[in-house]
Amino acid sequence: MIQSLFNIDLPLIQAPMAGVQNVELAASVCEAGGLGSLPCAMLSPAQLVEQLDLLTQKTDKPFNLNFFCHTVTDYTSQQKQQWHNMLTPYFAEYEIDPQSLTAGASRQPINQAVVDIIAPYKPAVVSFHFGLPKHAIVAQIKSWGTKVISTATTLDEAIWLSENGADAVIAQGLEAGGHRGHFLSMDLSLQQTTEQLVKRCVEHLSLPIIAAGGIATPDDVKHMKALGASGVQVGSAYLLSKEAKTSALHQQAILEQAQDSTALTTLFSGRAARGIQNRVMLELGTMPEGVPSFPHASSAITALRTCAEKAGQSDFSPLWCGQKYIPRVGVSAADITHILMKKW
Ligand SMILES: Cc1cc2nc3c(=O)[nH]c(=O)nc-3n(C[C@H](O)[C@H](O)[C@H](O)COP(=O)(O)O)c2cc1C
């Protein structure tokens, strides 16, 4: 039971969604009895403290803090040049001098300084994307009584997480919006649907399995329960909720073309993530050779995104969205939580 594990009423985790939400969404889901999540991977230390103070003012219910734990590799000048060459026509179109680019909003893996910041807040849950951080960090977080969970996209990853300290595993199927949480293998041909992955994980593991990807209706939730999932993690279904901070261009893309027009792409960060196809994905291909490794692809593309968005275009914006989407425009996240859990 993840209800007793996380001390929540409803076995629903609002998926952390960096870039489209802050504490408003998390607090609304917490107050409704689910587990609200704050995505922390793109927050500076000062922003993290500010958001944690706000969150704990808004709710005294348990919450989840989400971090990335990727290994940052070097970004060589040769890789940068290759990437900029691919984007040259776009830089020309927006009159951007690639030499002037500084690193844009990026994603940092968790480190000891961040652990020290969150320690006094004693989150009920800390979730990770891309594996787990080093053992000492996992052990320290667990010493507060905090539960540690992480995403698996294959049975092998789920087994690895269970053997390396996870208290529960988020089984993320192919349908999921945003970044794939894969970390043992980058081979996308290994990826399975949520249904297939949940079934396999439930069959082989004894710790709680939380289903994620393509869950948008009460029947989807009921189906995951029938497969043996202990709960669900839901992202895209909250993208148009009252409390989400999804940009107007992103909202427009979701309303006009989300169904069946998503694809996995590495273009925006260097790692595969699912979003609505836009101009840059259609013109360069979703996974062309030469995109630098995560998260280095983002700085150049963010410069293009900023210019295009000023002109009212989402041609270079990461329009993260899962394969299944039911628009619930302006509905509160609390109401969406209750709707989804109606048949649990
Ligand atoms: C806009 C968006 C941003 C996301 N950002 C994160 C993130 O920061 N951290 C994370 O662990 N997962 C992130 N995800 C993935 C979710 O945790 C989850 O796997 C996914 O939303 C589930 O599929 P669904 O979107 O079909 O509900 C994101 C998903 C979306 C749609």
Ligand as a Chemical Component Dictionary entry (heavy atoms), coordinates in Angstrom:
data_LIG
# 
_chem_comp.id                   LIG 
_chem_comp.type                 NON-POLYMER 
_chem_comp.pdbx_formal_charge   0 
_chem_comp.three_letter_code    LIG 
# 
loop_
_chem_comp_atom.comp_id 
_chem_comp_atom.atom_id 
_chem_comp_atom.alt_atom_id 
_chem_comp_atom.type_symbol 
_chem_comp_atom.charge 
_chem_comp_atom.model_Cartn_x 
_chem_comp_atom.model_Cartn_y 
_chem_comp_atom.model_Cartn_z 
_chem_comp_atom.pdbx_ordinal 
LIG C1  C1  C 0 5.478  18.364 -19.115 1  
LIG C2  C2  C 0 6.142  17.191 -18.451 2  
LIG C3  C3  C 0 7.311  17.394 -17.701 3  
LIG C4  C4  C 0 7.900  16.320 -17.016 4  
LIG N1  N1  N 0 8.977  16.573 -16.204 5  
LIG C5  C5  C 0 9.435  15.582 -15.385 6  
LIG C6  C6  C 0 10.381 15.873 -14.357 7  
LIG O1  O1  O 0 10.819 17.007 -14.178 8  
LIG N2  N2  N 0 10.764 14.847 -13.568 9  
LIG C7  C7  C 0 10.276 13.571 -13.699 10 
LIG O2  O2  O 0 10.659 12.681 -12.941 11 
LIG N3  N3  N 0 9.381  13.284 -14.674 12 
LIG C8  C8  C 0 8.939  14.259 -15.498 13 
LIG N4  N4  N 0 7.980  13.966 -16.439 14 
LIG C9  C9  C 0 7.541  12.560 -16.625 15 
LIG C10 C10 C 0 6.503  12.176 -15.575 16 
LIG O3  O3  O 0 7.138  11.901 -14.340 17 
LIG C11 C11 C 0 5.675  10.925 -15.920 18 
LIG O4  O4  O 0 6.513  9.842  -16.215 19 
LIG C12 C12 C 0 4.715  11.129 -17.076 20 
LIG O5  O5  O 0 4.097  12.373 -17.018 21 
LIG C13 C13 C 0 3.634  10.042 -17.055 22 
LIG O6  O6  O 0 2.959  9.989  -18.267 23 
LIG P1  P1  P 0 1.682  10.894 -18.647 24 
LIG O7  O7  O 0 2.248  12.224 -18.982 25 
LIG O8  O8  O 0 1.096  10.162 -19.794 26 
LIG O9  O9  O 0 0.777  10.944 -17.443 27 
LIG C14 C14 C 0 7.373  15.015 -17.143 28 
LIG C15 C15 C 0 6.226  14.816 -17.924 29 
LIG C16 C16 C 0 5.599  15.877 -18.573 30 
LIG C17 C17 C 0 4.362  15.631 -19.360 31 
# 
loop_
_chem_comp_bond.comp_id 
_chem_comp_bond.atom_id_1 
_chem_comp_bond.atom_id_2 
_chem_comp_bond.value_order 
_chem_comp_bond.pdbx_ordinal 
LIG C1  C2  SING 1  
LIG C2  C3  SING 2  
LIG C2  C16 DOUB 3  
LIG C3  C4  DOUB 4  
LIG C4  N1  SING 5  
LIG C4  C14 SING 6  
LIG N1  C5  DOUB 7  
LIG C5  C6  SING 8  
LIG C5  C8  SING 9  
LIG C6  O1  DOUB 10 
LIG C6  N2  SING 11 
LIG N2  C7  SING 12 
LIG C7  O2  DOUB 13 
LIG C7  N3  SING 14 
LIG N3  C8  DOUB 15 
LIG C8  N4  SING 16 
LIG N4  C9  SING 17 
LIG N4  C14 SING 18 
LIG C9  C10 SING 19 
LIG C10 O3  SING 20 
LIG C10 C11 SING 21 
LIG C11 O4  SING 22 
LIG C11 C12 SING 23 
LIG C12 O5  SING 24 
LIG C12 C13 SING 25 
LIG C13 O6  SING 26 
LIG O6  P1  SING 27 
LIG P1  O7  DOUB 28 
LIG P1  O8  SING 29 
LIG P1  O9  SING 30 
LIG C14 C15 DOUB 31 
LIG C15 C16 SING 32 
LIG C16 C17 SING 33 
# 
